[in-house]
Amino acid sequence: MSSQQPLKPVISAYVHDVRYFTALLRGLNFTNTQKARVTANKAGLVIVVEQARTLLATAYANAELFDEYTYTHPPDEPGSTPHQRTNPSQSSLEDEELAGGEDSVDEEQRVAFEIPLNTLIECLNIFGTAGPLPAANTAGTGKVARKWRRAGDRDEDGERDDNERATRGPMDTFFGAGKDDKRTGMRMSFQGPGYPLTLLIAEDATGPTTTCDITTFDPEPSLELEFDSDAAVLNIILKSSWLRDALSEIDPSCDKLTFIANPPGASATGSGGHTGSKPILRIRAAGTFGSTEMDYPNDKEVLESFSCKHALSVSYHTAYIARAARALSSSSKTSLRIEEGGLLSLQFLLPGAAPGGPGSKRQKDAFIEFRCLALDADI
């Protein structure tokens, strides 16, 4: 630890409702012993985890995600080497103005450290009020999203039917209903490399508070999976509920997941010599006991944006794709991209918190990106 403490904290941030920041972190939490690399600069926080040198998951907590956020770079501290990463402005979600935020900090100094991710999440939920977000992924899906379910099926909570869900207002869908919902605020500070990450957590201005100091570690080199947007063969934006429902149908015994895509209008010759259209998107899950196929229609209500340069078939290990389930369940929209060579990019848009008080604005949405290497590819 340096003998000279910075005059100001390197990081100082505040949120009035900790659920949304916690949901962002939960989307990356694969194991209870996992460490996450946190990189901070004036634009916000970038949290990165990896698995088996194959899967890279990154959460972008822009400064606008917090009610207050300040960053002061420490002078010549260890661990302050800029961390190279793909510019999130390449995000296809940002191109659609869904997960915006300026990112002009490529040349700016950064500070990085590692932290036990599960410990951080447990501290944020110390009052038991940082549970999963309301079903943001069902917001705005309307009647179309219910086509995936069979008649008479109940919602995933087993309590609300479709008619009841349809009558809920958009604010109820995103932020929950009822005046008795508790909100937990959090103030976070970090003095610099070698110091703990300090959290001050309070239920409300007059309620109980707690302070947590979480040990930080020097960062280790992380996996780099650069996604070349110009080399992308497939670009899709869809409501997260459509992908979530499809993946939930996959049998746990399936160990290989294949994405098959064709340009709109591509034709195929079937039995008897008749010609039909190939599905523009098919998800195939294969395992020891058989396989399952799910086709997506060429419908703007299902695939909001679809671009496919040529036919492709790319397979991934199902277990790695399943790691994205938490992020998917908390998100409202998903971007799916595959580049030449088969590198997969899944980006999930997570909602920001509602205004915290008079004159405050709704926080900007955040997003999580998963990048995964292919098992095999036919592109």
N, C-alpha and C positions, 0 to 999 in steps of 0.2 A: 504494500500500500504506500502511495506517495506521502511524504511528510507535509506536502503543501496541498491543502484542501482548496478546491476551486471556490472562488468568491460566491458564485452562484451555482445552483444545481445544474448539471448537464441537461437533465430532463425534468420538467415539471408539468404535470397534466392533471386535468380534473374532468370527471363525468358525473352527471346527476343520476344516471341510471346505468348501473354496471353490467346489466344483462347483455347488452349488445357487444361490448368489448369482450366479455366472457365467451359469448357465442363464437366470436371470431377465433379465440384461442382454442376452444373445444374442437373446432373444425380441424385442428392440427394435432390433437392429442391422441396418438396411436397407442402408446403404452404408458404405464404409470411411472416408469423410470426414464422417460425420454427427456433429453435436454433440447432446448430450442435456442437458436442463435437470433439475438435481437440486434438490429442495426438501427440507429437513430440519427436523424438529421432534422433540419428545419421543416421538412415536408411531412414528417411523422415517423412512424415505426414500421419496420419490415421484420416480420418474424418468420424464420425458416426452420423446417425440419426435413429430414431425409430418411430413407429406409433402403437398405441393401444396395446402395449405389444405383438404384433403378427408379425410385420414386422421390420426387422433390415437391414439397408442399410449402407454399409461401402465402402469408397473410399480410395484406397491406392495410395498416391502420393509419390513414392519412390524418394530418393535423385537424382536419374538419370533423373527424369522428369524435373528437373531444370538445367539451364546452370551453376548455382553456388548454392551450398547449404552447410551451416555450422550450427552445433548445439553445444551449450555450456550449459551444465546443470547448473542451478542456485544452489548455495549452500544453502541447508536447507530452501527452500522457500515453503510457503503453496501451496497445489495443486500439488506437485511434486510426489505424490504417483504413483508408476507404475500402468498402466492401463492394466488389464488382458484381453487378446483377443485371438482369435484363430490365430495361426501362419499361415500367408498367404502362407507359403511354402506348405501347404496342398492343395493349389489351383490346380485343374486339368488343368487349363490353363498353369500354371507354369510347370507342369509335361510335357507338350507338348512344353516347351521352348517358349511360346508365350508371357508370361507376367513375365519375369524373374526378377532377383534382389535378392541379398543376404538378408536373414532375420535371422540374428543370434543375435538378440537384445532382446531375451526374458528376460534375466537377467539384461539388461541395464536400467539405470534410465531414466525416461521419465518425461515430463511436460505436463499437460493437462489444457485446458480451454474451455469454451463455447463461441460461437459467433453467432450473428444473421446471418444466412446463406444468406438470400436474400439481406441484406445490403452489405455483402462482394461481392456478384455477381454484384450488381449494381455499386459498386465502380470500379470493374475490367472492367466494360463496360461503364465507364464514358465518353469515347470518341466515343462510339457507334461502336467500332471495335472489340468487343469480342463476335460476334454473333456465331450461331451454326457452327460446323465444316462442311466442304464439306462432301458429302455423302460417308463417309468411309465405311459404311456397304455395298455399292455396289461394292467396289473394289475387283477385282478378281473373281466375281461371273460368269462373262462370259455369254454364252448362256443358261447355265443350270438354272440360277436364273430367267430367263425370262419365263421359263415354267409355273411358277405360275400365270403369267398374261395372260389374254385372248388376242387373236389376235386383233390388232388395239388399244389396251390400251395405254394410254400415261403414261409417267413417273409421279411420284408424284408431280413434279414441274409443270406439265402440259405444258412443253415447249419442252423438248428434246425427240426425239424418240429413239428406241433401237439402231438404226444404229449409231446415233450421239454419244450416250453414249459409244458404243463399240469402237469408234475411239479415245476416249480421252486417253491420256497417264496416267500411274499410278501416276505420280507426280501431274498431274492435278486433278485426282480423290481424292487424299488425301489432297492436300494443296491448291487447287484452281489454276486457270490459270489467267494470266495477270500480267503485271509488276506494274499496278496501285493499286493492293491490298495493303491496309494499314496494318501495323503490329504494335501492341502496346506492349511495353516492361513494365515489372513490377519488382520493387525491394521491397521485403517484409521483415519487421523486427519486432521482438517481444522481449521486454526487460525482460519479466518474468511475473509471476502471479501478477495481480493487475494493470498491464500496458495495454494500448491499443495495438491493432495490427495496425502497420503503413504500409501503401502502398504508394510508390512513383511510379507514372504511367506516362509514356511519349510515345508520338507517334513515335518520332525518336530523334536522338541526338540534332537536332536544332529546334525541334518543341515544342509545349506547354507541360508543365508538371503539375501535380497536386499531392498533398499529402493528403491522407485520414487517419484519426485516428478512428479506430472502437473499441468501448468499448467491453471488454471481461469480462466474468463472471466465477465464480468458478464452476467447473464441478459437475454435479449431477450424481449419480449412473445410469449407462445405462443398458439396457436389454442385457442379455447374451444368445445367441443361439449357443451353441457349435455344430459344424457339425463333426461327426465322419466319416472320409473318409473310414475307414476299414469296417464300417457298411453300406456303400452306396450300394443300390440295383440297381440303375440306374445311368449310367455315359454316357453323350452325349456331343460331341463337334460338332457344326455346324456353318455355316456362319450366321451371325446375320440377314441378309436379309430374310432368309427362315423363321425364327421365327417372324420377324417383319411383313412380309406379311400375315402370318397366323393369328396373333393376330389382325391385322387391319380389318380382315373379320368378327370379332366377333360383334354381335349386342350389342349396349350399354345397352339394357335391360337385358342382361345375367348377373346373379349374381354369378354363380358358374362355375369354370373352372377346368376340370378334365384331368389329364395326365394318359393315359393308355399305358402300355408298355408290350411287350412280348419278350422272347428270340428269336433270328432268327431261323426260321424253325418250330416254334410252329404251330400246326395244329388245326383247328376247324371244326366241322361238321355242315354244313348248311342245309337248307331245301332240301328235296329230298334225304337226306342221303349222299350227296357228301361232300368230305373233301377238305378244302382249307387252305391256310396259314393265320394266324392271322397277323394283321398289327404290325410291331415292335414298332411303335409309333403312337398314335392317340391323338389329342387334341379335347376335347368335351366341348362346351360352352352351358350351359342350363340356361333358364330363364322363365319368365311368358308366353312368346309367342312361346315357342318352343326351339329347340336345333340345334346346328351346329356341324358337325364332320369334322375334317381334318386329313387325313392320310399321313404319311411320308413314302416314299419308302425305301427299303433297298439298298441304292445307296451311294457309297463313295463320289459322287459329292454333295450329299445333307447332309448326316450325316457323317462327316469326321471320327468320332470315335463313336462307339456304344457298350455299354456293359450293359447287363441286366441279373441279376442272376436268376430271376424268374418273373412270371407275377405279375403285380401290377396295381392298380387303385387308384389314390390319387386326392382329390379335394381341391381347394383353393378358397378363396373369390376373385372374378374377380377384384374388386376395388384395392386390394393389388398388384396383378400381374400387373395391369395397371400403378402402380407407377413406374415401371421399364421402361416405354416407352421412356423417354428421354435418359436414359443410353443406351438402346437398339438402338435407332436411331443414336447415335454417335459412336457405336462400330462396329468392323469388324468381330469378332467372339464371340460366346456364348458357355459357358459351363453350362449344365443343369444336376444337380445331385439330387437324392432323396435318403434319408437314411431310414433304418428301423424306423418306427414310423411316417414317412411322412414328415419330415423336408425337405424343398426345398431350394436348393442353386442355384442361377442364377448368373454367373460371366460373365461380359462383358469386352472385351478387347478394349481399346481406344488407338488410335495411338498417338505417340509422335510427337513433332514438327520437321520440317526439320532443317538442320544446320543453325545456326544463322550468320555464317561468315566464312572466310577462316580458315581452320584447325579445325573447330568445327565439332562435330559428331551429327548425328540424335539422339534426346533424346529417352530414352527407353519408351516403351508402358506402360500405366497405366491400372488399371482395377478397376471395381466397383463390389461389391458382394451384392446381395439381399438374405436374408434368411427369409423364411415365414413358419409359422406353418400351418398345414393342418386342413381343416374343418372335413374331414373324410378320412380314408385310408383303403384300402383292400390290404394288403401286405402279 
